[in-house]
Amino acid sequence: MNTLSKKERRKQYNTRQVIGGIYVIRCQGNGRTWLKSTSDLKGEQNRFQFALSNNSSPTPAMLREWNQYGAKSFSLQVLEALEKKDTQTDREFADDVQALLELWKEKEQMEIQ
């Protein structure tokens, strides 16, 4: 069994590659979409998979559709990933991800019109 000390696990966590980005959750039942951003894409994907496996809505905003169409009707798709630079603070990275979300919202509005 490979066990790491608390110090080694903390070091691995702090030196991991951080990837944020923009993703969309789609409900196939009615075509509704939720455009979202996160500073931790892998964590968000894990939370979504956990929600699917437990048949529980990932957010209260999706609860009505989740109950009506079921977990299998939902999918998560990464639209754009952004890697955190070594020189960036967490706040700077979150601001960059938020700016990227605003660009995607503008793009979506242009496609709708």
Buried (B, 14 or more C-beta within 10 A) or exposed (E): EEEEEEEEEEEEEEEEEBBBBBBBBBBEBEEBEBBBBBBBBEEBBEBBEEBBEEEEBBEEEBEEBBEEBEBEBBEBEBBBEBEBEEEBEEEEBBEBBEEBBEEBEEEEEEEEE
